[in-house]
Amino acid sequence: MLHLMPVTVLTGFLGSGKTTVLARLLKNPALEKTAIIVNEFGEVGLDHDLLERSDEDLILLANGCVCCTVRGDLVEAFHKLERQRTAGNNAAFERVIIETTGLADPAPILHTLMTDPFVTAHYRLEQVITTLDAVNAMATLDQHDEAIKQVAVADRLLLTKTDLAKPAELQILRQRITALNPAAPLVTVLNGEVAVENFFGPVVFDVSSKTDTVQDWLRVEAYETDHAHHADHHHEHEHEHEHEHAAVDRNRHDDHISAYAVTREQPISWVGFSAWLEMISQMRGDDLLRVKGIVNVIEHPDRPVVIHGVQHLFHPPVFLDQWPSDDHRTRLVFITRDIDREDIDATLQVFENRKPRPARPS
Amino acid sequence: MAELPATDTDLRAEARHLLSLWETLSRQHISMAAGCACGAGGVTLLLEDFEQDIADYLLGEAERNKRVEVIAFLRAQAFMEDTQLWSLSCLLKGLIDEDGTVQPSPEVSSGLLKRLGRTLSSFAKLHGSGD
C-alpha cells in the first residue's frame, strides 16, 4: 500500500502559543525530519522567523485567511514539497506540520487535506492540534467563532500559560473546553514545552493503513452521558423521553454548540446514509463543525465504513477490512452549532432503511 | 406525566398544521454538491424529493411495530396506485378528513401525526424553514 505522509495541523488563536510550542518542539532530534508549512495572516510573515528551519523544509503561506486563496496556496506548498523531495533536497522528511494563522477558520485547510486529489494522493491528515491560552481563552471563545471552530476540530488540545491563570478560572476553562470537544485529550503545556509524545499523542487513526485505532480516534463514549441511551429506533416508545438523550452539558457561553453521539444497533443502508449525509452537509454544512463515525452498513455488514467531515466537506469514506472490535454498532459523533441531536436523529431515521426505487417522474 | 388524549379537533388541527408545513417545506431547495466556492457544478433538489423516503419510513415503522391499522390507512390514503408513489399531502388530507368520509381512528391519527410531525419539524429546523 502506498505510504501517505502524515500531516499535523497546528492551530490556535492569536497569542495562544502555537509558534512557541512548535519552535521548542522542533529542537527535538525526533522531529528533525519534519517539513513545516506556516500560514500567516498579513503581508509580512513574522512567525516563521521564530522557527529555525532551513529553507528547504519551511514553506511560508502569506496570503491570509481567505478560503480559496489558502486552499490554492496550500496545494502549491505541497507540490513544492514534493518537487523538493523528488529533487532530493529534503528526501528524508517523514512528516509535515502546518501552523495556521491564529485568525483562521481551520476548516478550509482541513478541506484541502481531505479532498484535494494531489494532496490526498501523497499525504494524509493525521491530526489537528489546537493551542489555547489559559489566561485569555475564555474571552477569545466568547468573542470569536474561529476559536470555537479551532477547539471543535481538534484531536488534541494544548493548554498553554497555565502558570499564569488562577486555579479556579483554569477549572472553569477546562470544563468549557471539555464540553465543546469531549473526545480531545487536554494536555497542559508549561513554558511552551511539550514532549513529542504528548504533542502527537499515542494513537491516531490512519485512514490509509486502516488500523484498528479507529475506536480511540472516535471516542464515542466521551460524547455519551451516563443516562443517555442509544437511539435505536426499533422501539415504539423511544421518543417518549427524548429529553434523556442528553448531550454533554454545555457551558452557558456556548449555548449554540453541542457535542453528542448518535448510535444504531442495526446495520443501516449505505445508499440512504450517504444521501442523508449529503443532505445535512448541504443544508447545514457551516454548522457541522466536526463529524466522525463508523457505520455498519446493510450492504456489507462485515466491512464497516469510517466517515470524517468538517463542515460541508467529508473525507472519502474508508471501508475497513474488518471490525476493530466486537462493538458493531454504527457510532456517529457530532460537534454542531444550533443543530439539535433530535433533528439529526429524526432525519437519519428517514434514510437509514432506504429502499431502492425507480426515479421519480419529472 | 401521561399525555392527555387528543380530541378529534386537536388531531385535525395538527394535521392541517402539518399539511401547511409540508406544502411549504416540500418546495424548498437543497443544493447538492455545490453551495460553496469550493464546490463545482451540482444538483438542486427539492425536499419533495425525499417524500418517498418519509413515507417509506412511516410504513416501515408501522410494519416493525405491527400496527395493522396504520399500515392499512397508509396504503389506502397515501399510496397513489396510478403513479405507484406515496403522497404526504394525501395522507394529511385523509387525516384532516374534511368531508367525514375517511374517519380515521384517533389511535391511527395520533400515532401518524406524532411521528410525521417530529420528522417534518426536524427537516424544517435543519433546512432553516422553521416550524
HADDOCK unambig.tbl for C-alpha pairs under 7 A between the chains (distance, minus, plus):
assign (segid A and resid 68 and name CA) (segid B and resid 38 and name CA) 6.95 0.50 0.50
assign (segid A and resid 236 and name CA) (segid B and resid 65 and name CA) 6.84 0.50 0.50
assign (segid A and resid 278 and name CA) (segid B and resid 32 and name CA) 6.95 0.50 0.50
assign (segid A and resid 279 and name CA) (segid B and resid 32 and name CA) 6.97 0.50 0.50
assign (segid A and resid 282 and name CA) (segid B and resid 30 and name CA) 6.83 0.50 0.50
assign (segid A and resid 282 and name CA) (segid B and resid 31 and name CA) 6.42 0.50 0.50
assign (segid A and resid 282 and name CA) (segid B and resid 32 and name CA) 6.03 0.50 0.50
assign (segid A and resid 283 and name CA) (segid B and resid 30 and name CA) 6.49 0.50 0.50
assign (segid A and resid 283 and name CA) (segid B and resid 126 and name CA) 6.61 0.50 0.50
assign (segid A and resid 283 and name CA) (segid B and resid 127 and name CA) 5.59 0.50 0.50
assign (segid A and resid 284 and name CA) (segid B and resid 126 and name CA) 6.59 0.50 0.50
assign (segid A and resid 343 and name CA) (segid B and resid 122 and name CA) 4.57 0.50 0.50
assign (segid A and resid 346 and name CA) (segid B and resid 119 and name CA) 5.73 0.50 0.50
assign (segid A and resid 346 and name CA) (segid B and resid 122 and name CA) 6.47 0.50 0.50
assign (segid A and resid 347 and name CA) (segid B and resid 119 and name CA) 6.40 0.50 0.50
assign (segid A and resid 347 and name CA) (segid B and resid 122 and name CA) 6.56 0.50 0.50
assign (segid A and resid 347 and name CA) (segid B and resid 123 and name CA) 6.61 0.50 0.50
assign (segid A and resid 350 and name CA) (segid B and resid 53 and name CA) 5.95 0.50 0.50
assign (segid A and resid 350 and name CA) (segid B and resid 54 and name CA) 5.52 0.50 0.50
assign (segid A and resid 350 and name CA) (segid B and resid 57 and name CA) 5.25 0.50 0.50
assign (segid A and resid 351 and name CA) (segid B and resid 53 and name CA) 6.32 0.50 0.50
assign (segid A and resid 354 and name CA) (segid B and resid 53 and name CA) 6.47 0.50 0.50
